[in-house]
Amino acid sequence: MITDKDVQKLLIAFSNIFSTKDDLKELWQKIDDQMVDFRNDTNDRVDAVYKELIAKRDEQSMHTHSHMRQDDKLQDHDLRIGRLESKPLAR
């Protein structure tokens, strides 16, 4: 027959082998805390990349508009030069 002392020994032996509900809850809490930290770190990095992307997009937009202004000026100059060249010179 199993005595109370034997039951205590078995409980101690099994506690080293099997996890209890409290052990699993503690493990789950640790994993959850690590996942929260991981998500926060990931979001911080994504935010930094997103800000950089927005800055590059704005810079590209300004660069494109600068070229458009220069193209407009060149077209205006071509038109004005064409008008000047088409007129006869007065002597």
Secondary structure, DSSP 8 states (H G I E B T S, - for coil): ---HHHHHHHHHHHHHHS--HHHHHHHHHHHHHHHHHHHHHHHHHHHHHHHHHHHHHHHHHHHHHHHHHHHHHHHHHHHHHHHHHHS----
